[in-house]
């Protein structure tokens, strides 16, 4: 199921629509990396500003997928 999650990034509130599975994986990545969920979302937000400006929800999905494919000890 897709749910909206409210987060604050760079000092402003925004909402992210993600499937429960991606939200769960995002939390696991943050835990594994030893950073807060907000910090991880800020990192993803900053990185998406490059040559492929996906919306934030899509950028999170792509980040989690790439993290998982990179073999980061199974998130």
N, CA, C and O atoms as CSV, one atom per row, in Angstrom:
chain,resi,resn,atom,element,x,y,z
A,1,UNK,N,N,0.838,-1.170,0.000
A,1,UNK,CA,C,0.000,0.000,0.000
A,1,UNK,C,C,0.897,1.252,0.000
A,1,UNK,O,O,1.914,1.295,0.693
A,2,UNK,N,N,0.517,2.237,-0.764
A,2,UNK,CA,C,1.253,3.503,-0.785
A,2,UNK,C,C,0.705,4.401,0.311
A,2,UNK,O,O,-0.505,4.583,0.448
A,3,UNK,N,N,1.629,4.959,1.091
A,3,UNK,CA,C,1.248,5.874,2.174
A,3,UNK,C,C,2.026,7.173,2.034
A,3,UNK,O,O,3.151,7.189,1.533
A,4,UNK,N,N,1.414,8.257,2.482
A,4,UNK,CA,C,2.104,9.536,2.522
A,4,UNK,C,C,2.804,9.664,3.865
A,4,UNK,O,O,2.234,9.356,4.912
A,5,UNK,N,N,4.048,10.123,3.815
A,5,UNK,CA,C,4.841,10.336,5.023
A,5,UNK,C,C,5.286,11.791,5.013
A,5,UNK,O,O,5.803,12.285,4.011
A,6,UNK,N,N,5.084,12.467,6.128
A,6,UNK,CA,C,5.519,13.857,6.250
A,6,UNK,C,C,6.920,13.889,6.825
A,6,UNK,O,O,7.204,13.253,7.840
A,7,UNK,N,N,7.793,14.638,6.165
A,7,UNK,CA,C,9.172,14.786,6.621
A,7,UNK,C,C,9.592,16.248,6.467
A,7,UNK,O,O,8.980,17.015,5.724
A,8,UNK,N,N,10.647,16.609,7.186
A,8,UNK,CA,C,11.220,17.942,7.053
A,8,UNK,C,C,12.614,17.785,6.471
A,8,UNK,O,O,13.462,17.101,7.042
A,9,UNK,N,N,12.845,18.421,5.336
A,9,UNK,CA,C,14.168,18.393,4.718
A,9,UNK,C,C,14.575,19.824,4.410
A,9,UNK,O,O,13.793,20.624,3.899
A,10,UNK,N,N,15.816,20.114,4.736
A,10,UNK,CA,C,16.366,21.457,4.524
A,10,UNK,C,C,15.466,22.517,5.154
A,10,UNK,O,O,15.308,23.616,4.621
A,11,UNK,N,N,14.881,22.167,6.293
A,11,UNK,CA,C,14.083,23.133,7.037
A,11,UNK,C,C,12.663,23.341,6.538
A,11,UNK,O,O,11.944,24.183,7.075
A,12,UNK,N,N,12.246,22.602,5.535
A,12,UNK,CA,C,10.872,22.775,5.069
A,12,UNK,C,C,10.144,21.430,5.032
A,12,UNK,O,O,10.728,20.402,4.688
A,13,UNK,N,N,8.859,21.456,5.391
A,13,UNK,CA,C,8.091,20.211,5.398
A,13,UNK,C,C,7.715,19.790,3.974
A,13,UNK,O,O,7.467,20.627,3.106
A,14,UNK,N,N,7.680,18.506,3.765
A,14,UNK,CA,C,7.237,17.944,2.492
A,14,UNK,C,C,6.630,16.584,2.768
A,14,UNK,O,O,6.792,16.032,3.857
A,15,UNK,N,N,5.942,16.053,1.800
A,15,UNK,CA,C,5.391,14.710,1.978
A,15,UNK,C,C,5.939,13.807,0.879
A,15,UNK,O,O,6.207,14.237,-0.242
A,16,UNK,N,N,6.091,12.547,1.245
A,16,UNK,CA,C,6.636,11.538,0.349
A,16,UNK,C,C,5.616,10.401,0.293
A,16,UNK,O,O,5.161,9.912,1.327
A,17,UNK,N,N,5.269,9.994,-0.899
A,17,UNK,CA,C,4.372,8.850,-1.069
A,17,UNK,C,C,5.211,7.641,-1.433
A,17,UNK,O,O,5.845,7.606,-2.487
A,18,UNK,N,N,5.210,6.645,-0.546
A,18,UNK,CA,C,6.001,5.436,-0.764
A,18,UNK,C,C,5.210,4.199,-0.357
A,18,UNK,O,O,4.391,4.232,0.560
A,19,UNK,N,N,5.478,3.119,-1.060
A,19,UNK,CA,C,4.938,1.839,-0.656
A,19,UNK,C,C,5.547,1.457,0.690
A,19,UNK,O,O,6.678,1.829,1.001
A,20,UNK,N,N,4.786,0.712,1.479
A,20,UNK,CA,C,5.250,0.307,2.805
A,20,UNK,C,C,6.613,-0.395,2.740
A,20,UNK,O,O,7.468,-0.193,3.602
A,21,UNK,N,N,6.798,-1.220,1.706
A,21,UNK,CA,C,8.048,-1.970,1.585
A,21,UNK,C,C,9.246,-1.046,1.387
A,21,UNK,O,O,10.308,-1.274,1.965
A,22,UNK,N,N,9.081,-0.010,0.575
A,22,UNK,CA,C,10.187,0.931,0.372
A,22,UNK,C,C,10.444,1.753,1.630
A,22,UNK,O,O,11.595,2.045,1.956
A,23,UNK,N,N,9.383,2.127,2.337
A,23,UNK,CA,C,9.557,2.890,3.575
A,23,UNK,C,C,10.318,2.051,4.606
A,23,UNK,O,O,11.209,2.552,5.293
A,24,UNK,N,N,9.956,0.778,4.703
A,24,UNK,CA,C,10.637,-0.124,5.626
A,24,UNK,C,C,12.114,-0.276,5.254
A,24,UNK,O,O,12.989,-0.220,6.118
A,25,UNK,N,N,12.379,-0.470,3.964
A,25,UNK,CA,C,13.767,-0.609,3.516
A,25,UNK,C,C,14.559,0.678,3.744
A,25,UNK,O,O,15.733,0.632,4.113
A,26,UNK,N,N,13.919,1.814,3.527
A,26,UNK,CA,C,14.590,3.096,3.759
A,26,UNK,C,C,15.006,3.223,5.221
A,26,UNK,O,O,16.108,3.684,5.517
A,27,UNK,N,N,14.132,2.819,6.131
A,27,UNK,CA,C,14.461,2.837,7.557
A,27,UNK,C,C,15.629,1.909,7.868
A,27,UNK,O,O,16.502,2.250,8.667
A,28,UNK,N,N,15.646,0.743,7.240
A,28,UNK,CA,C,16.736,-0.205,7.461
A,28,UNK,C,C,18.064,0.341,6.951
A,28,UNK,O,O,19.102,0.148,7.584
A,29,UNK,N,N,18.033,1.020,5.809
A,29,UNK,CA,C,19.259,1.626,5.273
A,29,UNK,C,C,19.778,2.688,6.247
A,29,UNK,O,O,20.972,2.727,6.542
A,30,UNK,N,N,18.900,3.536,6.740
A,30,UNK,CA,C,19.302,4.572,7.694
A,30,UNK,C,C,19.931,3.946,8.933
A,30,UNK,O,O,20.975,4.403,9.397
A,31,UNK,N,N,19.304,2.905,9.469
A,31,UNK,CA,C,19.852,2.208,10.636
A,31,UNK,C,C,21.223,1.619,10.323
A,31,UNK,O,O,22.165,1.758,11.104
A,32,UNK,N,N,21.322,0.965,9.178
A,32,UNK,CA,C,22.580,0.329,8.787
A,32,UNK,C,C,23.700,1.344,8.615
A,32,UNK,O,O,24.850,1.077,8.963
A,33,UNK,N,N,23.361,2.506,8.077
A,33,UNK,CA,C,24.357,3.560,7.856
A,33,UNK,C,C,24.622,4.386,9.117
A,33,UNK,O,O,25.540,5.205,9.144
A,34,UNK,N,N,23.827,4.170,10.148
A,34,UNK,CA,C,24.025,4.874,11.407
A,34,UNK,C,C,23.648,6.349,11.343
A,34,UNK,O,O,24.235,7.180,12.036
A,35,UNK,N,N,22.660,6.668,10.501
A,35,UNK,CA,C,22.204,8.053,10.407
A,35,UNK,C,C,20.688,8.082,10.590
A,35,UNK,O,O,20.011,7.060,10.476
A,36,UNK,N,N,20.185,9.249,10.870
A,36,UNK,CA,C,18.741,9.373,11.044
A,36,UNK,C,C,18.043,9.236,9.692
A,36,UNK,O,O,18.648,9.428,8.637
A,37,UNK,N,N,16.790,8.908,9.752
A,37,UNK,CA,C,15.992,8.812,8.538
A,37,UNK,C,C,15.970,10.167,7.823
A,37,UNK,O,O,16.093,10.231,6.600
A,38,UNK,N,N,15.813,11.240,8.589
A,38,UNK,CA,C,15.796,12.586,7.988
A,38,UNK,C,C,17.109,12.892,7.280
A,38,UNK,O,O,17.109,13.477,6.197
A,39,UNK,N,N,18.229,12.502,7.885
A,39,UNK,CA,C,19.535,12.746,7.264
A,39,UNK,C,C,19.672,11.964,5.962
A,39,UNK,O,O,20.214,12.476,4.982
A,40,UNK,N,N,19.186,10.734,5.951
A,40,UNK,CA,C,19.259,9.925,4.732
A,40,UNK,C,C,18.393,10.531,3.630
A,40,UNK,O,O,18.810,10.600,2.473
A,41,UNK,N,N,17.201,10.965,3.988
A,41,UNK,CA,C,16.319,11.585,2.993
A,41,UNK,C,C,16.945,12.869,2.456
A,41,UNK,O,O,16.851,13.147,1.261
A,42,UNK,N,N,17.586,13.657,3.329
A,42,UNK,CA,C,18.283,14.878,2.875
A,42,UNK,C,C,19.404,14.526,1.896
A,42,UNK,O,O,19.598,15.210,0.891
A,43,UNK,N,N,20.137,13.455,2.197
A,43,UNK,CA,C,21.214,13.017,1.308
A,43,UNK,C,C,20.655,12.647,-0.060
A,43,UNK,O,O,21.194,13.057,-1.088
A,44,UNK,N,N,19.585,11.878,-0.071
A,44,UNK,CA,C,18.963,11.465,-1.321
A,44,UNK,C,C,18.439,12.689,-2.072
A,44,UNK,O,O,18.577,12.783,-3.292
A,45,UNK,N,N,17.843,13.615,-1.344
A,45,UNK,CA,C,17.318,14.838,-1.951
A,45,UNK,C,C,18.429,15.636,-2.616
A,45,UNK,O,O,18.254,16.142,-3.725
A,46,UNK,N,N,19.568,15.753,-1.948
A,46,UNK,CA,C,20.704,16.492,-2.498
A,46,UNK,C,C,21.254,15.804,-3.739
A,46,UNK,O,O,21.565,16.465,-4.731
A,47,UNK,N,N,21.374,14.488,-3.690
A,47,UNK,CA,C,21.926,13.732,-4.817
A,47,UNK,C,C,21.012,13.739,-6.041
A,47,UNK,O,O,21.493,13.641,-7.170
A,48,UNK,N,N,19.716,13.853,-5.834
A,48,UNK,CA,C,18.800,13.814,-6.971
A,48,UNK,C,C,18.822,15.096,-7.780
A,48,UNK,O,O,18.263,15.139,-8.876
A,49,UNK,N,N,19.446,16.125,-7.275
A,49,UNK,CA,C,19.495,17.404,-7.968
A,49,UNK,C,C,20.451,17.376,-9.154
A,49,UNK,O,O,20.537,18.346,-9.906
A,50,UNK,N,N,21.173,16.262,-9.325
A,50,UNK,CA,C,22.157,16.138,-10.396
A,50,UNK,C,C,21.523,16.047,-11.774
A,50,UNK,O,O,20.557,16.746,-12.081
A,51,UNK,N,N,22.080,15.183,-12.585
A,51,UNK,CA,C,21.652,15.126,-13.981
A,51,UNK,C,C,20.310,14.430,-14.190
A,51,UNK,O,O,19.716,14.559,-15.261
A,52,UNK,N,N,19.819,13.693,-13.188
A,52,UNK,CA,C,18.524,13.025,-13.319
A,52,UNK,C,C,17.596,13.508,-12.210
A,52,UNK,O,O,17.490,12.853,-11.173
A,53,UNK,N,N,16.934,14.619,-12.401
A,53,UNK,CA,C,16.108,15.193,-11.323
A,53,UNK,C,C,14.759,14.494,-11.148
A,53,UNK,O,O,13.719,15.024,-11.538
A,54,UNK,N,N,14.792,13.296,-10.555
A,54,UNK,CA,C,13.565,12.569,-10.251
A,54,UNK,C,C,12.816,13.282,-9.130
A,54,UNK,O,O,13.406,14.059,-8.380
A,55,UNK,N,N,11.504,13.015,-9.017
A,55,UNK,CA,C,10.825,13.526,-7.829
A,55,UNK,C,C,11.370,12.756,-6.631
A,55,UNK,O,O,11.971,11.694,-6.796
A,56,UNK,N,N,11.168,13.274,-5.450
A,56,UNK,CA,C,11.805,12.704,-4.267
A,56,UNK,C,C,11.369,11.266,-4.000
A,56,UNK,O,O,12.200,10.430,-3.645
A,57,UNK,N,N,10.099,10.968,-4.163
A,57,UNK,CA,C,9.637,9.590,-3.938
A,57,UNK,C,C,10.334,8.619,-4.887
A,57,UNK,O,O,10.772,7.547,-4.471
A,58,UNK,N,N,10.435,8.990,-6.149
A,58,UNK,CA,C,11.128,8.138,-7.122
A,58,UNK,C,C,12.609,8.034,-6.798
A,58,UNK,O,O,13.197,6.959,-6.916
A,59,UNK,N,N,13.213,9.135,-6.391
A,59,UNK,CA,C,14.640,9.128,-6.042
A,59,UNK,C,C,14.898,8.182,-4.873
A,59,UNK,O,O,15.913,7.486,-4.851
A,60,UNK,N,N,13.984,8.154,-3.899
A,60,UNK,CA,C,14.131,7.249,-2.757
A,60,UNK,C,C,14.034,5.801,-3.217
A,60,UNK,O,O,14.835,4.964,-2.801
A,61,UNK,N,N,13.075,5.504,-4.060
A,61,UNK,CA,C,12.934,4.128,-4.567
A,61,UNK,C,C,14.203,3.692,-5.299
A,61,UNK,O,O,14.696,2.584,-5.084
A,62,UNK,N,N,14.724,4.552,-6.153
A,62,UNK,CA,C,15.934,4.239,-6.914
A,62,UNK,C,C,17.124,4.069,-5.984
A,62,UNK,O,O,17.934,3.163,-6.179
A,63,UNK,N,N,17.242,4.923,-4.980
A,63,UNK,CA,C,18.342,4.829,-4.020
A,63,UNK,C,C,18.294,3.488,-3.284
A,63,UNK,O,O,19.304,2.792,-3.182
A,64,UNK,N,N,17.118,3.136,-2.774
A,64,UNK,CA,C,16.961,1.883,-2.027
A,64,UNK,C,C,17.256,0.690,-2.935
A,64,UNK,O,O,17.927,-0.255,-2.521
A,65,UNK,N,N,16.761,0.730,-4.163
A,65,UNK,CA,C,17.024,-0.351,-5.112
A,65,UNK,C,C,18.514,-0.486,-5.380
A,65,UNK,O,O,19.060,-1.587,-5.313
A,66,UNK,N,N,19.180,0.631,-5.684
A,66,UNK,CA,C,20.621,0.590,-5.954
A,66,UNK,C,C,21.406,0.134,-4.726
A,66,UNK,O,O,22.379,-0.608,-4.857
A,67,UNK,N,N,20.999,0.564,-3.551
A,67,UNK,CA,C,21.646,0.146,-2.302
A,67,UNK,C,C,21.548,-1.359,-2.149
A,67,UNK,O,O,22.518,-2.034,-1.803
A,68,UNK,N,N,20.358,-1.869,-2.413
A,68,UNK,CA,C,20.126,-3.306,-2.298
A,68,UNK,C,C,20.934,-4.083,-3.364
A,68,UNK,O,O,21.543,-5.108,-3.059
A,69,UNK,N,N,20.929,-3.595,-4.583
A,69,UNK,CA,C,21.667,-4.268,-5.664
A,69,UNK,C,C,23.175,-4.222,-5.460
A,69,UNK,O,O,23.897,-5.092,-5.947
A,70,UNK,N,N,23.646,-3.223,-4.751
A,70,UNK,CA,C,25.080,-3.093,-4.495
A,70,UNK,C,C,25.570,-4.151,-3.505
A,70,UNK,O,O,26.770,-4.274,-3.258
A,71,UNK,N,N,24.628,-4.914,-2.940
A,71,UNK,CA,C,25.003,-5.989,-2.031
A,71,UNK,C,C,25.396,-5.489,-0.660
A,71,UNK,O,O,26.276,-6.060,-0.017
A,72,UNK,N,N,24.758,-4.438,-0.211
A,72,UNK,CA,C,25.088,-3.857,1.081
A,72,UNK,C,C,24.579,-4.736,2.221
A,72,UNK,O,O,23.764,-4.307,3.038
A,73,UNK,N,N,25.065,-5.949,2.258
A,73,UNK,CA,C,24.741,-6.929,3.305
A,73,UNK,C,C,23.258,-7.096,3.561
A,73,UNK,O,O,22.826,-7.196,4.709
A,74,UNK,N,N,22.501,-7.125,2.521
A,74,UNK,CA,C,21.071,-7.398,2.607
A,74,UNK,C,C,20.374,-6.510,3.615
A,74,UNK,O,O,20.463,-6.727,4.824
A,75,UNK,N,N,19.695,-5.530,3.115
A,75,UNK,CA,C,18.959,-4.626,3.994
A,75,UNK,C,C,17.619,-5.192,4.385
A,75,UNK,O,O,16.871,-4.553,5.125
